[in-house]
Amino acid sequence: MAAEIRRSLECGKPSCQCASDRSTRSHCPSHEDTDPSCSITDGTTAPLVHCFTGCQNEDIITALKAKGVWPEREQTERRTWREPSTVYRYVDDTGNLVGEKGRMEWLDRSTGEMKKTFVWRLPGSQTWGGLNGLVMPLYNLPDVLKHPDAAVWIVEGEKAAQSLQVRGLVAVCGYSGASQTLWDDSLSYLDGRDIILWPDNDAVGFGLMGRMLHRFPGARIIRPDLPEKADAYDYFEMGGTVEALAEATRVEILPIAACLSSWSSRFTPDERYTI
């Protein structure tokens, strides 16, 4: 397939590198390209493209589709992994391990992007899979119990929680991301605590913290100036400090979340703030 695509991009000059059967380069279809700068090779699921002048893969593929030379049916991306890149341990209030959440990453060869998914392993199991309906406790629950007088930061994911924890703060998250609605009694451990909500900077992040604010109406809300989808981890990676968080902008999450159609349409009115 890659050879066919390269042939479709040949300029017709016998002396050009694009005419050589031994070359994997051809003219990039997404910019004016007199000197072949685009590598096109066969990949596992689809041809692999790379422009050495800096064009984005998505733009190259779009241009090839417009020319009718990109495969109409790309193969289903093949996910290959052996072990998670990161494992998050979920522990109950007695200190017992109740589940491990693995972050699996793989290369989508059709776009050249790294993708991720999450899988679970229960104690005693050697394989990764799902939870079969089990509800996990809060991530970092032992830290909450160990520091009964500390403020508790609620964030969306484990990576963000860890970024706060390593800086001496108590941070938790749910086991199922921003769309989680099943909590059982896990949130009762936070009753009476000073709660700080830190939403990811996107619609579902606001939705999650809107539900949290309904559960903890006295919670404080913090939202530093961050790019779209950025979270606590990104804040510190961009040079943010714990001290500067005191100056971060506070916002009213509940009214915002209630009118976010991209989030609220996923739930019936009775479910939107059921925690």
Phi, psi and omega in degrees: 000318181299319180297322179294320179295316180299319180296325181291344182257003181297141182273346178096355179274120183301330183275354184282146180301333182293343181274351183278130178290341181271353181265143175261006181259148172215184181284132180291128182280354184256002173207166178296112191227092180278332179251112188313119184236002185250119175275131178227112182229164179282132176249182182290318184251339181192165177302147177259132181236148176203123178262123183284355175264355173111006177295145178287143179303320181299322180291321179295314181296320178299318180294321178292323177295322179296329178278351180077023183247358176274139182303131182295321181244101177285145178296151175299132183301135181267122180262120179236124176206161175243310179227153179296153175285332178216143177236127178254128183263128177255123187236141181274186186286354175259001180091005181272138176290128180244348178182153176237131180254121182256135176264111180260135180235144176210160181268122172278104187289345179284336181238347183078012182260149173277135177239167184220156169210168182237140179228165184235152174223127180271156181306134180090348180269145177258358184240156179260139179197228180247188183259351180053042175087357179290146177254127182271155173290177176296142173291133182075023178305318178304326179293323177298315182288330182287334183236075187294342182258357184277149171294149180245124177268128175255121179236181187274324187222168184297322182297319177292320179297318180295325181295332175277321182299318182292348177258018173087011180256156178265118185225141181227166171206167175278169185275350189234025174074197188290339183270003184297132176235344179265118183233346187049231180256016186297328182282347181296337178293346181260357180300135179081358181268159172283114186252133175239123181262130178233096181284145165299150185276065175203177187298314182291330176296316176296323180299314179301312183287337171296318178293322178295321181292327176294324179283324180236077187298341179268007183293149172271151183236134182230137180213089176296161178286104184226160176295166179302137178075356182289153182227195182299321179301313180296324179304311182287326177296331180272008175100004179293154181236160176298319181300321183288342181297333180297337181262001183293150183293133173269142179226157175274107185282319189302310179297325180294312182298323184295334183253009178275098185299328182294339177259307190292336180293346181280350183230151172287160181306324181288340184265345192299325181237028179273111180228000000 
